[in-house]
Amino acid sequence: MSEMQSTRRGRPGYDQQGILAVAVAAFNEYGYDATSIGMLAERLGLSKSAIYHHFGSKDEMLDLALDAALGGLEAVVDDPLPATVDRDDSRAVARLEHVLRGAVHVLVDQLPAVTLLLRVRGNTDVERRALTRRRAFDRRITALVSEAQAEGTLRADIDASVVARLAFGMINSIVEWYRPGGREGADRLADDVVAIALDGLRRRSDDPASAPVS
């Protein structure tokens, strides 16, 4: 699947990436269904044929944008732990923290595409494929939480799927208020997310209620 960063050039001033950025902004503003190729052509100051030189259809634009968001998130889960990670943590907790931090960075770096992903409702084949990938991603996060609970480093009295949903619900909410260039960059946001999501979940040695279930 082609990436959002493709640089095939056509008419001066607009390559595929530039056209796609305008399209994603329109999809987020008006909704995918309500955005037509004609509307995009007017926004870009291009003919419809110039847009079709880069994209076979509006669905292809949506597919590329959603793949950019999902591909970034999936890569975070697959990414090996860096050598700088605190080895005092269990491996599962360290991986979970790494994923949470990485997801924040993906959201900030791919803000329009992630915003679009979070608004997908499964009305087209492209959207349904994206939702399938998103559910698979959610299951991987839940499995990581479960592993940390089994290791005894995260409290086990909260269902792993609830933990995963709450943590990513917090991360996903960033799209509603985050503005690039604001007081907090991605690194500081990631610190805040980890502090809120994990500090309250770490198992305390004097708390039998949070012990792993045997």
C-alpha positions as CSV (number, residue, x, y, z in Angstrom):
1,M,0.0,0.0,0.0
2,S,1.4,3.4,-0.9
3,E,2.3,5.7,1.9
4,M,0.9,9.1,2.6
5,Q,4.4,10.5,2.1
6,S,4.5,9.6,-1.6
7,T,6.1,12.5,-3.6
8,R,4.9,11.7,-7.2
9,R,4.6,15.1,-8.8
10,G,2.0,16.5,-11.2
11,R,0.9,20.1,-11.6
12,P,3.4,22.6,-10.0
13,G,2.6,23.3,-6.3
14,Y,0.8,20.0,-5.6
15,D,2.2,16.5,-5.3
16,Q,0.3,13.5,-4.0
17,Q,1.1,14.3,-0.4
18,G,-0.2,17.9,-0.7
19,I,-3.4,16.9,-2.4
20,L,-4.0,14.2,0.2
21,A,-3.4,16.7,3.1
22,V,-6.1,19.0,1.7
23,A,-8.4,16.0,1.2
24,V,-8.0,14.8,4.8
25,A,-8.6,18.3,6.1
26,A,-11.9,18.4,4.1
27,F,-12.9,14.9,5.3
28,N,-12.4,16.0,8.9
29,E,-14.3,19.2,8.4
30,Y,-17.3,18.1,6.3
31,G,-17.3,14.3,6.7
32,Y,-16.0,11.8,4.2
33,D,-19.4,11.2,2.6
34,A,-20.1,14.9,2.2
35,T,-16.8,15.7,0.5
36,S,-16.8,15.4,-3.2
37,I,-14.0,15.4,-5.7
38,G,-15.5,18.6,-7.1
39,M,-15.2,20.2,-3.7
40,L,-11.6,19.1,-3.4
41,A,-10.8,20.4,-6.9
42,E,-12.3,23.8,-6.0
43,R,-10.2,24.0,-2.8
44,L,-7.1,23.0,-4.6
45,G,-7.7,25.1,-7.7
46,L,-7.2,22.0,-9.8
47,S,-9.3,20.2,-12.3
48,K,-10.9,16.9,-11.3
49,S,-8.7,15.2,-13.9
50,A,-5.6,16.6,-12.2
51,I,-6.7,15.0,-8.9
52,Y,-7.4,11.7,-10.7
53,H,-3.9,11.8,-12.0
54,H,-2.7,11.0,-8.5
55,F,-5.7,9.0,-7.1
56,G,-8.0,6.6,-8.7
57,S,-10.9,7.5,-6.4
58,K,-11.9,9.3,-3.3
59,D,-11.8,5.9,-1.5
60,E,-8.1,5.6,-2.4
61,M,-7.5,8.9,-0.6
62,L,-9.3,7.6,2.5
63,D,-7.4,4.3,2.3
64,L,-4.0,6.1,2.2
65,A,-4.8,8.4,5.0
66,L,-6.1,5.6,7.3
67,D,-3.1,3.5,6.4
68,A,-0.8,6.3,7.5
69,A,-2.5,6.4,10.9
70,L,-2.8,2.7,11.4
71,G,0.6,1.9,10.1
72,G,2.2,4.3,12.6
73,L,0.3,2.8,15.5
74,E,1.1,-0.8,14.4
75,A,4.8,0.1,14.0
76,V,4.8,1.3,17.6
77,V,3.7,-2.1,18.9
78,D,6.3,-3.9,16.7
79,D,9.1,-1.5,17.6
80,P,11.7,-3.1,19.8
81,L,12.4,-1.6,23.2
82,P,15.2,1.0,23.1
83,A,18.3,0.4,25.2
84,T,17.4,3.5,27.4
85,V,14.2,1.9,28.8
86,D,14.3,1.5,32.6
87,R,15.1,-2.2,33.1
88,D,13.8,-2.1,36.7
89,D,10.3,-2.5,35.2
90,S,9.0,-5.8,34.0
91,R,9.3,-6.3,30.3
92,A,5.6,-6.1,29.8
93,V,5.2,-2.8,31.6
94,A,8.2,-1.4,29.8
95,R,6.7,-2.4,26.5
96,L,3.3,-0.9,27.5
97,E,4.9,2.4,28.5
98,H,6.9,2.4,25.2
99,V,3.7,1.8,23.2
100,L,1.8,4.6,25.1
101,R,4.6,7.0,24.4
102,G,4.8,6.0,20.8
103,A,1.1,6.3,20.3
104,V,1.1,9.9,21.5
105,H,3.9,10.7,19.1
106,V,2.0,9.1,16.2
107,L,-1.1,11.1,17.1
108,V,0.8,14.4,17.2
109,D,2.8,13.6,14.0
110,Q,-0.3,12.3,12.1
111,L,-2.9,14.4,13.8
112,P,-5.3,14.9,10.8
113,A,-5.0,11.2,9.7
114,V,-5.6,9.9,13.3
115,T,-8.5,12.3,13.7
116,L,-10.0,10.8,10.5
117,L,-9.4,7.3,11.8
118,L,-11.2,8.0,15.0
119,R,-14.3,9.2,13.1
120,V,-14.5,6.1,10.9
121,R,-17.8,4.3,11.3
122,G,-17.6,1.4,8.8
123,N,-19.8,2.8,6.0
124,T,-17.4,1.6,3.2
125,D,-15.2,-1.3,2.5
126,V,-12.1,0.9,3.2
127,E,-13.6,1.9,6.6
128,R,-14.4,-1.6,7.5
129,R,-10.9,-2.8,6.7
130,A,-9.5,0.0,8.9
131,L,-11.8,-0.9,11.8
132,T,-10.7,-4.5,11.5
133,R,-7.0,-3.4,11.8
134,R,-7.9,-1.0,14.7
135,R,-9.6,-3.9,16.6
136,A,-6.6,-6.1,16.1
137,F,-4.4,-3.2,17.5
138,D,-6.7,-3.0,20.5
139,R,-6.4,-6.7,21.1
140,R,-2.6,-6.4,21.1
141,I,-2.7,-3.7,23.7
142,T,-5.1,-5.7,25.9
143,A,-2.8,-8.7,25.7
144,L,0.1,-6.5,26.8
145,V,-1.8,-5.3,29.8
146,S,-2.8,-8.9,30.6
147,E,0.9,-9.9,30.5
148,A,1.9,-7.1,32.8
149,Q,-0.9,-8.1,35.2
150,A,0.2,-11.8,35.1
151,E,3.8,-10.7,35.9
152,G,2.4,-8.9,39.0
153,T,3.6,-5.4,38.1
154,L,0.1,-4.0,37.2
155,R,-2.9,-4.3,39.5
156,A,-5.1,-7.2,38.4
157,D,-8.4,-6.1,39.9
158,I,-9.3,-4.1,36.7
159,D,-10.1,-6.0,33.5
160,A,-7.3,-5.7,31.0
161,S,-9.6,-4.7,28.2
162,V,-11.0,-1.9,30.3
163,V,-7.5,-0.7,31.1
164,A,-6.6,-0.7,27.4
165,R,-9.8,1.2,26.4
166,L,-9.3,3.8,29.2
167,A,-5.7,4.4,28.4
168,F,-6.3,4.8,24.7
169,G,-9.5,6.8,25.3
170,M,-7.3,9.3,27.0
171,I,-4.7,9.3,24.2
172,N,-7.4,9.6,21.5
173,S,-9.0,12.5,23.3
174,I,-5.9,14.6,22.5
175,V,-7.2,15.1,18.9
176,E,-10.1,17.1,20.3
177,W,-7.9,19.8,21.9
178,Y,-4.3,19.5,20.9
179,R,-2.9,22.2,18.7
180,P,0.6,22.0,17.2
181,G,2.9,24.7,18.6
182,G,1.1,24.8,21.9
183,R,2.7,24.7,25.4
184,E,3.2,20.9,25.4
185,G,5.0,19.0,22.7
186,A,4.8,15.3,22.1
187,D,7.5,14.3,24.6
188,R,5.8,16.2,27.5
189,L,2.3,14.9,26.5
190,A,3.7,11.3,26.5
191,D,5.1,11.9,30.0
192,D,1.7,13.1,31.2
193,V,-0.1,10.2,29.6
194,V,2.2,7.6,31.2
195,A,2.0,9.3,34.6
196,I,-1.8,9.2,34.6
197,A,-2.2,5.8,32.9
198,L,0.4,3.8,34.7
199,D,1.1,5.3,38.1
200,G,-2.4,4.4,39.3
201,L,-2.1,0.9,37.8
202,R,1.2,-0.2,39.2
203,R,0.7,-2.8,41.9
204,R,1.6,-1.8,45.4
205,S,3.3,-4.5,47.5
206,D,0.9,-3.8,50.4
207,D,-2.3,-4.1,48.3
208,P,-3.5,-7.7,48.2
209,A,-6.6,-6.7,46.1
210,S,-4.3,-5.8,43.2
211,A,-2.4,-9.1,43.2
212,P,-2.6,-11.2,40.1
213,V,-5.3,-13.9,40.1
214,S,-3.8,-17.4,40.2
